[in-house]
Amino acid sequence: MAHYAFLDANNIVTEVIVGRDEDETVNGVSDWEAYYSKVRGQTCKQTSYNTYRDYAYTLDDETGEVISVEYLGSKHRNGGTPFRGQYAGIGDRYDAELDEFVSPVSEVVE
């Protein structure tokens, strides 16, 4: 079982589905990103449920508020190789240059 994200014209994730494994061939089809893109009429990119972005947070001792965030890189839950930065969620952006999914930033910590 693999997961696939559908992207709008601005590379924003609109939906994530469970689909065929990337190494599975059915009726001659083996490129599932291309297949799902054609069927849905949207760009489709595989995403990994086991990949996440890891952060270290520094909290203010008095208020408990976050005062800084350090990005520690992408990790794989089972120790494998991280894939495309993180698991795609609706509203995330696919960065084609990085070949990664990136979540929107809702608040900037100074």
N, C-alpha and C positions, 0 to 999 in steps of 0.2 A: 504494500500500500504506500503510495506516495501522495504528496500534497502539491497542489498547483494554485497559483495566484493569477487572477485576471486583472489586467491593467487597462485604464482608460487612456485617452489620447495624451494625457499629461503624466503618464506612468504612475498614477495613483491606483492602489489596490482597491478593486470594487467587490471582489468575492474570492474566497479560498475554498477549494473543493478537494475531496479525496479522489484520487484517480489511479491509473495503472502504474505499476512500478516501472522505472526508467529502463530496466533491462528486460522487460516483458514485450514479446512480439505477438500481436493478435491480428489475424487476417492481413499479414504483411506490414502492419503498422508497428513501428518501433520508436518513432520520434513523437513522444506524447505531447511535448510543448507545441510542436507544429500542428498536430492533430487537433488538440483542444482549441488552439488559436483559430483554426479554420472553421471548426464547428460553431464556436461562439462569436466569431468576428471581432475578437479582442486579443491583444497580445497576451500570451500565457507564459509564465515562468514557474519552474519548479521551485518549491521552498521546502525547508527541512524543519519538521516539528521539533527536532532535537537540537537545533542551533539557537543560541540566544546571545545577546550582548551583555557583558559583565561590567558593572560599575562599582566604584568604591565611593561612598558618601561620607563627607565630613559634616558632623552636626555641631551646632552651637551648644556648648555645655549648659548654658542657662535656659535658653528657649527651646532647644531641641530642633530648631529649624535647620534645614540643609543650607550650608554655607559654601560648599564646593562639591563638585562631582568630577571624578576621574574615570575616564573610559579605559577599561582594562583589556579590551579586545573581545572578539567573538569566541564563544566556547561551544563545545558539543557535550550534551548531557552524559553521553556514554564514553567520553574520552576520544571520540573519533575526530575527523577533520570537520571544522565548521563549514557550513554551506550558505553562501549568499548573506552573510552578516547576521541574520536573525530570521526567525519564522515570520512570514508575512502576515500582517493583520489588515483588516479593512481600514483604509485611510492612510496606510503607510505608503511611502514612495519608493519606487524601484530606481536606483541610481545605476544607469547603464555603464557609466565609466568605471565605477567601482564593482559592478556586478553584485550589488547588495541591496537588500531592503532596509529602509531607514524610517524610523518612526518620526512623526511630526514633533517638534519641540513646542511644548505648551507654555513653558516658563524658562526664562534665562536666569541662571544663578550667577551673580557677579562676585 
